[in-house]
Amino acid sequence: MNKRVLALAAATGASAIYGVNHTIAKGLMPDIIGPFGFILLRVGGAAVLFWLISFFYRSEKIDKKDWLRIIGCAFFGMVLNMNMFFKGLELSTPINSSVVITLSPVLLLVLSAFFLKERITWLKSVGIGIGLAGALLLILFGLKSQPNAPNIPLGNILFIVNAASYSFYLIFVKPLVSKYSSITLMKLFFLFALVMNLPIGFGEFSQVSWFSLDMDTIWKLAFVVVGTTVMTYLLNIYALKQLSPSTIGAFIYLQPVIAATFAILAGADSLTPLRVLAAILIFTGVFLSTRKPKVKTEGS
């Protein structure tokens, strides 16, 4: 089979896992496990798996000057980012989370302009404004609560913190990617994240009746740890070998579609005119803010 086709299938698979995760993780909180305890389980499981995988790869020496950046990546990518997302998911809904998460490219653009001095054109500025307007629409005019979502506006705010934190992570990790292998970085990121998450999530983690969990709950927990945390990363790495980062980034638009479809079929959420309008604004904003200008050719 064509390598590009396989890469597209891998990227689609990663987005599908992320989309389904919104509903599966939501269904486990807070009755089975609290959001912070869930993240401790997630980073702990991922740390073990990435360290096991690393034994099949050559060991790399880390420059002293890079350790602080590695710790920063762990904090923004696997501590603040994940805790805000899961806490927001507990308070809000799967569809809201999948829609707001698509703001990541817009927030990354803003932060890149501030930290990396990248220029923002007027078209990108309009896109940023429209995208943020869609997010504010969900926050300010969303339902105050529903049976499985006790505080939707606060949950949506936490999703934005999650997206901003992940954008910081992408900026921090950029210089490291060209120096070290992906497995080396992941095993270190998740090890530091495990240490940082211990005081945050141990209380909720220890409250879980681990030996009385049924198989349905166990496979869902395993799905989040192995599927959402490890498999998606490996699938995206494979896809990146054949596809450009911008092409991979475009697959983020699949998440709301898959998440909404799965959530509705599972009876965990529903579409409303407000959510559809907010999604249209956010998608439009992301499209305009990440659109590349056409290069003029000679004689044109």
C-alpha positions in Angstrom: 0.0 0.0 0.0 1.2 3.6 -0.7 3.1 5.1 2.2 1.2 8.3 2.0 -2.1 6.5 2.2 -0.9 4.7 5.3 0.3 8.0 6.8 -3.1 9.5 6.2 -4.7 6.5 7.8 -2.5 6.8 10.8 -3.3 10.5 11.2 -7.0 9.7 10.8 -6.7 6.9 13.4 -5.1 9.3 15.9 -7.8 11.9 15.4 -10.5 9.1 15.8 -8.9 8.0 19.1 -8.8 11.6 20.4 -12.4 12.2 19.3 -13.7 9.0 21.1 -11.7 9.9 24.1 -13.8 12.9 24.9 -16.8 10.7 25.7 -15.0 7.7 27.2 -12.9 9.8 29.6 -16.0 11.9 30.5 -18.0 8.8 31.4 -15.4 7.7 34.0 -15.4 11.0 35.9 -16.0 11.6 38.8 -17.8 8.4 39.8 -15.0 6.0 39.0 -12.0 8.4 39.3 -11.4 12.1 39.8 -9.8 14.1 36.9 -6.5 14.7 38.7 -6.3 11.0 39.8 -7.0 10.1 36.2 -4.1 12.2 34.9 -1.8 10.6 37.4 -2.9 7.2 36.1 -2.4 8.4 32.5 1.1 9.9 32.9 2.2 7.0 35.1 1.0 4.4 32.6 2.5 6.3 29.7 5.9 6.7 31.5 6.1 3.0 32.1 5.3 2.2 28.5 7.6 4.8 27.0 10.5 3.6 29.2 9.9 0.0 28.2 9.9 1.0 24.5 13.1 3.0 25.1 15.0 -0.1 25.9 14.9 -1.0 22.2 16.5 2.3 21.2 19.9 3.8 21.6 20.4 5.8 24.8 21.1 9.6 24.3 23.0 12.0 26.5 21.1 15.2 27.4 22.9 18.5 27.3 22.9 20.3 30.7 21.3 23.4 29.2 18.3 21.4 27.9 17.1 20.0 31.3 15.2 23.1 32.3 13.4 23.2 28.9 12.6 19.4 29.2 11.0 20.1 32.6 9.1 23.0 31.1 7.8 20.8 28.4 6.7 18.2 30.9 4.8 20.9 32.9 3.0 22.5 30.0 2.5 19.4 27.9 1.7 16.7 30.5 0.7 18.5 33.8 -1.1 21.8 33.3 -2.4 20.8 29.8 -3.8 17.4 30.8 -5.2 18.4 34.2 -7.0 21.4 32.8 -8.5 19.3 30.0 -9.7 16.5 32.3 -11.1 18.9 34.9 -12.8 20.8 32.2 -14.2 17.6 30.8 -15.7 16.7 34.2 -17.4 20.2 34.4 -18.4 20.6 30.7 -19.4 18.3 27.8 -17.6 16.1 25.2 -18.8 18.3 22.3 -17.7 21.5 23.9 -14.3 20.1 24.7 -13.8 18.9 21.1 -14.9 22.3 19.7 -12.8 24.5 22.0 -9.7 22.3 21.5 -9.6 23.4 17.8 -8.5 26.9 19.1 -5.0 25.5 19.6 -3.7 26.7 16.2 -5.0 30.2 16.9 -3.5 30.4 20.4 -0.2 29.0 19.0 -0.2 31.7 16.4 -0.6 34.4 19.1 2.0 33.0 21.4 4.5 32.5 18.5 4.0 36.2 17.6 4.8 37.2 21.2 7.7 34.8 22.0 9.1 34.0 18.5 8.3 37.5 17.0 6.4 35.9 14.1 4.4 38.5 12.0 0.6 38.5 12.2 -1.1 39.7 9.1 -4.5 41.5 9.1 -6.2 38.4 7.8 -4.7 36.3 10.6 -5.8 39.0 13.1 -9.4 38.7 11.8 -9.2 35.0 12.1 -7.9 35.2 15.7 -10.8 37.6 16.6 -13.5 35.3 15.0 -12.1 32.2 16.7 -12.0 33.8 20.1 -15.5 35.1 19.6 -16.7 31.5 19.0 -15.0 30.4 22.2 -16.5 33.3 24.2 -19.9 32.4 22.8 -19.7 29.0 24.4 -18.3 30.4 27.7 -20.7 33.3 28.2 -23.9 31.9 26.7 -23.5 28.1 27.3 -25.9 26.3 29.6 -25.1 26.8 33.3 -25.4 23.1 34.0 -26.9 19.8 32.9 -26.9 16.3 34.6 -23.4 15.3 33.5 -21.9 18.8 33.3 -22.2 20.8 36.6 -20.4 24.0 35.4 -20.2 24.3 31.6 -18.8 27.9 31.4 -15.9 27.1 33.9 -15.2 23.9 32.1 -15.0 25.7 28.8 -12.5 28.2 30.3 -10.4 25.3 31.5 -10.4 24.0 27.9 -8.9 27.3 26.7 -6.2 27.1 29.5 -5.6 23.5 28.2 -5.2 24.7 24.6 -2.9 27.6 25.6 -0.8 25.3 27.8 -0.4 22.9 24.9 0.7 25.8 22.6 3.4 26.7 25.1 4.5 23.1 25.0 4.8 23.2 21.2 7.0 26.3 21.4 9.2 24.9 24.2 9.6 21.5 22.5 10.6 22.9 19.1 14.4 23.2 19.7 14.5 19.7 21.3 12.9 17.8 18.5 15.8 18.3 16.2 18.4 17.2 18.8 16.9 14.1 20.4 14.8 11.2 19.4 11.0 11.2 20.1 11.2 8.2 22.4 14.0 9.8 24.5 11.9 13.0 24.8 8.7 11.2 25.7 10.2 9.0 28.4 11.8 12.0 30.1 8.7 14.2 29.7 6.4 11.6 31.2 8.8 10.8 34.0 9.0 14.4 35.1 5.2 14.7 34.6 4.7 11.7 36.9 6.7 13.3 39.6 4.9 16.7 39.3 1.4 15.0 39.1 1.9 12.9 42.2 1.0 15.6 44.8 -1.8 16.8 42.6 -3.5 13.5 41.8 -2.5 11.1 44.5 -5.5 11.9 46.7 -8.1 11.1 44.0 -6.0 8.2 42.7 -5.9 6.5 46.1 -9.7 6.8 46.5 -10.3 4.4 43.6 -11.4 0.9 44.6 -9.0 -0.7 42.1 -9.7 -4.3 42.9 -13.5 -3.9 42.6 -13.5 -2.4 39.1 -15.4 -4.3 36.4 -14.0 -5.2 33.0 -15.9 -2.5 31.2 -14.3 0.2 33.4 -10.8 -1.4 33.1 -10.8 -1.4 29.3 -12.0 2.3 29.2 -9.1 3.2 31.6 -6.7 1.3 29.5 -8.0 3.0 26.3 -7.2 6.4 27.8 -3.7 5.3 28.9 -2.6 3.1 26.0 -4.8 4.5 23.2 -5.1 8.2 23.8 -1.7 8.8 25.4 0.7 6.3 23.7 -0.9 5.1 20.5 -1.9 8.5 19.2 1.6 9.8 19.7 3.1 6.8 17.8 0.5 7.1 15.0 1.2 10.8 14.6 5.0 10.2 14.5 4.5 7.6 11.7 2.3 10.1 9.8 4.9 12.9 10.2 7.4 10.8 8.3 5.3 11.1 5.1 3.1 14.2 5.8 3.9 17.9 6.6 3.2 19.2 10.1 0.5 21.6 8.6 -1.2 18.5 7.0 -1.2 16.7 10.4 -2.5 19.9 12.0 -5.5 19.9 9.7 -6.7 16.6 11.2 -7.7 18.5 14.3 -10.9 19.4 12.5 -11.8 15.8 12.5 -12.0 15.7 16.3 -15.2 17.7 16.8 -17.0 15.6 14.0 -15.9 12.3 15.5 -16.4 13.4 19.1 -19.9 14.8 18.4 -21.0 11.7 16.5 -19.7 9.3 19.1 -21.1 11.4 22.0 -24.6 11.6 20.4 -24.7 7.9 19.6 -23.6 7.1 23.1 -26.2 9.4 24.5 -23.6 11.4 26.4 -24.2 14.8 24.7 -26.4 16.6 22.1 -26.0 19.4 19.6 -27.6 22.8 20.1 -27.8 25.8 17.8 -25.4 27.7 20.0 -22.8 24.9 19.8 -23.1 24.7 16.0 -22.7 28.5 15.7 -19.7 28.5 18.0 -18.1 25.7 16.1 -18.6 27.6 12.8 -17.0 30.7 14.2 -14.0 28.8 15.7 -13.5 26.8 12.5 -13.6 29.9 10.4 -11.2 31.7 12.7 -8.7 28.8 12.7 -9.0 28.6 8.8 -8.3 32.3 8.4 -5.5 32.6 11.0 -3.6 29.6 9.7 -4.1 30.2 6.0 -0.8 30.7 4.1 -0.6 33.6 1.6 -0.3 32.7 -2.1 3.2 33.1 -3.4 3.3 35.4 -6.4 5.1 34.0 -9.4 7.0 36.1 -12.0 4.7 37.7 -14.5 1.6 37.2 -12.4 
